Amino acid sequence: MSFWMTKVAHELKQAGREVGPLAAPDPDPDWFAGLLRLVAATGKSVDELTIGELRALIEKRTRNYNRNCRIIAALEEREVNRAKRNAIRG
């Protein structure tokens, strides 16, 4: 297999991994709802999106979703720590 064919094969496999979560039987509802909003904002139907556009939307949604999860986890940890301090103070 030539270098070019190997590169294309790698790109196809990577695209499949990135688009793969859409094929999951039960994707995370919050993640999926956010992706739906991003797709709707393009003004295109799913069939009109290129694979590259879809990959970019999935990447953007995943990045935002993960950031939001980290923020929520930090807020929850802060609340737990506050409750512990209050319990110690009695």
N, C-alpha and C positions, 0 to 999 in steps of 0.2 A: 504494500500500500504506500502510495507516495505521501510526502509531507503534507501536501495540500489536502488530500483525501483524509488523512489522519486529523488535520485541523478541522475540517468540515464535520467529521464524525464526532469530534469532541464538542463542537458548537451545537450540533443536533442533540446530543445527549444532555448538554447543559440546559438547552431550551426546554427539553422534556422534563428535567428536574424542576425547573422554575415554574412551568405551567402545570406540573403534576398536581399540586395541591387543589386545583380546581376540580380534579377528577375524584377527589376523596369523597366517600359517601356522605360524610357529615363534617364539612369544614367548619371551623370555629365561626359561630354566627356573627360575632362582632367584627372579626376580620373580614368575613365575606360581605357584610353590609357595607363596610368601608370601601371595599373593592367595587361593589355595585355603584356607589356614589361616584367613585373616580371614573368608571366606565361611562356612566350617564353624563358626567361633565364633559366628556369628549364630544358629545353630540353625535357619536357614531354608534351603529349597532355592533354587537360583538363580531358579527361576520365581516364588518367593514374594517375592523382593527387588524393591523399587521401583527405578526408574531412578535416583532420587536416592540411595538407599542404595548401589546398585552404584557410582555415581560417587564417593560418599564413601569407599567401600572402596578403589577404584582410586587415588584421591588419597592416602589414607593409606599404601597400600602403596608408591606411587611415592616419596612423601616419605621414608619409612623406608629404602627401597632406595637412594635417592640419598645419604642421610646415611651409610649403611653403606659405600657405594662410596667416599665422600670419606674416611672413617676408614681404610679399607683402603689407599687410595692414600697417605695420610699415613704410615701404618705402613711401607709399602713404601719410601717415599722416605727415611724415617729409617734403615731397614736399609741402603739403598744408600749413604747418606752415612756410616754407620758403617763399612761395608766399604771405602769410599774412604779414610777416615781411617786405618784399620788398614793398608791397602796403602801409604799414604804413610809411615807410621811404620816399616813394614817388618818 
